[in-house]
Amino acid sequence: MKFGIALPNFGKYAKRDAILTIAKNTEALGFDSIWVSDHIVIPDSHQGFGNVFYEPLTTLTYIAALTNKIYLGTSVIILPYRNPIILAKMISTLDVLSNGRVILGVGTGWLKEEFQALGVSYEERGAITDDYIQVLKTLWSQERPKFIGMYNKFEDINFLPKPIQKPCPPLWIGGNSRKAIERAVNLADGWHPVGLTPEEVKEKVKYINKLLVKKKKVASGFVISLRKNLQIKRASEKEIKNVDRREILRATPEKIIEGIEKYKNSGVSHLIFHVLSGSLEGVIETMEIFSRDIRPTLKI
């Protein structure tokens, strides 16, 4: 099982030094991946993200230059917001410059006011996403790319550099819905939901396996990842009970170990932590405790 850390390119610690500190510690502590989130503008109706949201691919490019081996992921790029040809160029360039370390998570998006601000059709976001995924894969894999779709059409063009990872960087589809699962199986290499319990993951994996059989795709080559809150508790039982019961990784180290093993048994192969703490020092300490005391004891 692989483990990653979500960088604070938004929220309380969305500052250059904090992002760099967490990124360097993530690699030094032996985590497998670093992840960034995506929003372009934050409507007044949704201020929970905070006012600052660093552009994800620019952030990953900065981190790529300061790390050596850790994978660089998006959790997730809202695909309808970006011209797919430009995005394909940015991702392939990042993959080459990072020596093949990109994992591209994409999603359809959900914040209607943001779509309106960007002049993108909210109602057509699913169809746009499907079209753009095909554009990305075509540009990355074909020597002489040619594509005719609902929203894009091109031929007689050159597209270089191609990504180092062949035929393209791993492509994961974000979202908890059945439609997201179907899109992941039909068009991508993995599924990347957020916040689900082990029981919910297990139930959805049953559906994924049925779809994989129909598509004649090998289940072992399809990644089930999950983004989940992590908070190490040294508190009393009373305080722990006050945490949402769905948040099984906000607990004592012993309970966190049990929770991770449940996720493994449900089908998750890549777990990405959004670390919760009252301070930047607390975030780093949580990562250290996980690497030193929790990960070595996991039966996975």
N, C-alpha and C positions, 0 to 999 in steps of 0.2 A: 504494500500500500504506500502511496506517495502522499506527501504533505506540502502544502503551500501556505503563504501568508499574503493577505490582502494589504496592499500599501495604502496609507492614508492620503490619497490624492484628492480627498474631500473630507470635510468634517473638522473635528477639534484639532487634529494634528496636521492639517494640510499646510505644511510649511516645508521649504526646501531642506533644511537641516534635519527635520524629523523624518521626512521621506528617505533621505540618504542614510540616516542612522539605522532605520528599520531594514532597509534594503541590504546594507552591508552585513548587518547581524543575521539576517535571514540566510544569506549564503554561508557565512562563517559557521553558523550553527547546524548546517547540514540539511536544511530544508530543500525540497526539490524545485520549488517554483515561487515566483513573485507575481502578484496580480494587481491590476488597476481597474477602476470602474469608469463609467462614462455617462456624463451629461454635458451638454453644451451651454445651455442657459437654465436657470432655476426660476420658475415662475414664483410670484409672491405667495401663491397658494400652497407651495411645497417648500418651505424653508427648513425642513428637517435635515437637509443635506449640509446646511451651512451656506455661507455666501461665496466661498472659494471652492472651485472645482477645477483642478489642473487637467489639461487635455491629456488623455491617456497615452496616446502613441508618442507624443513628445516626451512625456514622463518616462516611458519605457526606453526610449532611445538614450536618454540621459543615464538611466540605470544600467543599460547594456554596456555603456562605455566604462562603467565603474565596477563591473562584475565580470566573472570569467566563465562560469559553467551553469549557473542557475537558469532555469527556464523562465521565460517572460510571457505572461499571459494577460488576456483581457477578459474581465468578468463583469459585463460583457460590452463589446462595441454595439451601439444601437445602429444597425446596418442601414436603415432607410435615411439616416441623417447625412450620409456621406456618398459622394460620387464613387461608384465601385471601382472605376478604372484608377482613380487617384489613390483610393484605399489599397488596391492591389499593389500599386507601385510602392507605397509606404511600407506595407507588410513585407514584401519581397526584399526591399532594401534593408529593413531591420533584420530580417532573417539572415541575409548575407553578412551584414556588419557584426551581428552577434554570433556568427558561426553556427547558425541553425538552432536557435533557442526559442523560437516563437511558438506559442499556442494561441490561436485566434478563437476566442469565444465571441459569438455574435447573438443578437436577439432582435426582436421586432420593435421593442419599445412599448411604453404604456402611458406616458405622460402627455396627454392630449394638448395641453397648453404649450408644451415645448415643440411639438410638431407644428402647431399653428405659428409660433414665433419663427420657426425655421422655414416655413413655407412648404412643408412636406405633408402629403395626404395621410392623415391618421387612418382613415377608412381603408386605404389600400396598402397599409404597412406590411401585411402578410405577403401579398403578391409581390410587392417591391423586394422584400427580403429574399424570397425564393429566386427571383430574377437575378438579384445582385450576387447571391451565392454562386450561381452558375457562371456569372461574369468572372468572379475571382478565380474559380477553378479553371476556367478556360484560359485566362491570361497566364496563370502560373504553369500550366501543364502543356499547352500547345505551342509548338515551334512557330507556327504562323497562325495566331489566334483569329478565329472567326466565330461570330455569335449573332444570333437574331432572336431577340426576346421581346417581351412586352414593353420594356422601358429602356433597353439598350440594343444597339445594333452597330457592329463594326466588322471590318475585314481589311485585308491588305495593310496590316500594321505590324510593327515590330514591338516586342515588349521584353525588355531586359533591364535589370538582371532578373533571372528566374530565382526562386527561393533555393536555398541549399537543401532543405528537406524535400524529398521527392515522394509523390508527385507534387505535394504542396505541404505547407505547415499544417499540423493537426487542427481540424476545424470542429469546434464544439458549439452546440446550440443551447442557449440559455432559455430558461422558462420552465414553469412547473406544470403547464397545461398539457392536455393530450395532444393538441396540435403541435406544440413544441417538440414533444416526443416523436411524433410522426415526421416532422421536418428533420430532426436529428438522424433518424434511421434512414430516411430517403436521401438526404443530401450531405450528411456530415459523418464525422468519425467518433462523436461522443455527445453525451447529454449532460448539461450543467445546470441543475436546479439550485434553489436557494432555500435553506431553512427547514427542509422536510425532516420528519422523524424516520428512524430506521424502518418502522412498519410501513410508512407511506412510500419510502423508496422501494422496499421489497415488493409491494403491490404493483408499482409502476414498472419495475424491472420485469415482472411477468409479462406485461403487455409489450415491453420492448423486445423480449426474447421471441414472442410470437411474430412480431413484425420482422425481426431479423431473419427468421426462418423463411418467411414469405419472400424476402428480398434476396435470399441465399447469401447472406452476409455472415461472417464468422463472429460469434458472440464475443470470443476472447479478444478480438481486435477492436471492439467497441468500448469506449471509455465511459464509465459512470462516475462523474465527479459531483461534488456537493460543496457549496459554500455555507459555512455554519459559524455561528458565534462561539468563541472560546473564552472562558473566564475561569481561572483557577481560584477556588474558594478555600480559605482557611477558617471559615466562619462556623458559627453554631448551626445545629440542625434546623433551628427555627428560621434563621436567615436564609438558609439554602432552600427551605420549603417555600419561601416567598418568591422564588424565581419561577417563571413560567415553566410548567412541566415539560413543554416541548423543547426547552433549552437544556438538553441532557449533557451538553459539554460546558455548562456553567455550573461547576460543581467541584468537589474535592478531586485530587489527582486519581484516587482509586475509582471514583465514579466516572471520571472522564475516560479512563482506560476501558471500563466496561462499555461505555457508550461508543467509543471508537470501534471496539470489537463487534458491537451490534451493527454498526454501519458497514464494516467489512463483510459481515455475514449477509447483509441485505443486498450487497452487490457493488458498493462504492469502492472504487480503486484509487481515487485521487480526492483527498479531503483538503479544502482550502479554508483556513481560519481567518475570521474577522475578529481580531483580538480586542477584548473589552478591558479597559483599565482606566483608572482615574488620572493617570499620568503617563508620559512617554517612558519614564523609567519603569513603570509597571508593565507596559507592553513588552519591553525588552526582557524584564524578569520572567514574565509568563512564557516567552519564547525559550528562554534558557531552561526553565523548569521542565517544559515539554521535552526539549532535546536531551536533557540530562536524566530526568527521573521518569518520564512517561514513555517516550518512544522506545527506549531499550527494553521495556517490560512487555510491550505489546506482542501478542501471540498472532502475528500476521506476517 
